[in-house]
Amino acid sequence: MVVAAALVSCTQASSGGGPGADAARSVENADSVENADRAEREAGEAAEAGEAEPAAAPSPGPALVRDAFATLQATLDETCTPGAGDCAYFLGRVTRELTELDESMRADTKGPGHFKKPLADMKALFDKLGDDRSEPHLEKHFSEIVGTRDRINTWMQDHPDDYR
């Protein structure tokens, strides 16, 4: 690969930069190609050794309000019976969807002032819940969680421009 880069740079027209200018540029090109080859070899060796290549995946920003609302709406036909042992998933999901909707409304270009009512409803719920997301705690607040979801659904239905 280094030879190919050197040959390419030798066959190119002179830069007119004076004696040795093309030679210096050829060395720079060769170094660049060598560095790229070295990085490629190291990545291949790491993959063969089973090492995961460190990927600096960008952290996704908050979902769009319409997307976050759509996932919350998907819970509208679901419910559970507190005390029956079937509420952990449902209440955890609704709480998670409300959290994501809260984040997306705060990040929306319309600003949090546009979403004053739903944000206030979610804040009141989150203040009651605190950090405890255990099933018994969520079941204790079943009515508040489902009620908040339903009030936000009603508010959003009255503001179709926010989710269409």
Beta strands, then each sheet from edge to edge (+ up, - down):
end
